[in-house]
Structures are given as structure tokens and as C-alpha cells.
């Protein structure tokens, strides 16, 4: 039986409880392997699995507490911090500037259209109705 568990180079969450078998551990980017301090009852041995070359992001490390044919496995969900930027600036396309000018007739056409719309609205609103 595992009586105590401590991670010397990371933060264990929640605190160790003999009835809990899943924990979160946060480590810095320079840590490649957990330094684990544990205490077991007499006759038990501990086998630590997947505790080498921890990659940035989420990893899983397993502690197998073994006695005879009984195996209890504790799971450490290890989150390794990374200083790499989340946004990759290499893939940002350069801004494209459009240097297209309007044709000469565009401005008078827009002004004329606006004037025509206003004139039609005016005529519809103030037209004398025949009795």
C-alpha cells in the first residue's frame, strides 16, 4: 500500500490521499523526469512507468504498487509547461495592399443614384393625392 507520495520537482494536486489514485502534476519546461518520493508498507514494491523524456503538454506517469499478485496503479497526469509561443508567427501571411482606383465615372454615378433615390422618396411622401 502506498502511504505517502511527493513530487520533488513539481506540484502535485490534490494532496496525496491513500484513497485517490489519479493526480495532476505541473512541471516546468526544464524537467524531463519526475523526482518522486514515496513511502510504502512493508512487502510492497513500486514500479514507475513512463517517467522518461516528458514532452511539453500532457503526459501520463504510472506508479504500480505491487505485492504478490496484487497491483494498484496510481496515475499522474503530468502537464509540462512550454515557453514556445502559442501563435506561430511564421504562418501569418503578409498583408496585401490593393492599389485599385475607382473609375472616373464611379463618383458621379454614386452621387446621381443617391440624388435619384432621395427625389423618389420625396415625391412619394409629398405627392398630392387626387380626391
Buried (B, 14 or more C-beta within 10 A) or exposed (E): EBEEBEBEBBEBEEEBEEEEEEBBBBBEEEBEEBEBEBEBEEEBEBEBEEBEEBEEEEBEBEBEBBBEEEEBEBEBBBBBEEEEEEEEEEEEEEEEEEEEEEEEEEEEEEEEEEEEEEEEEEEEEEEEEEE
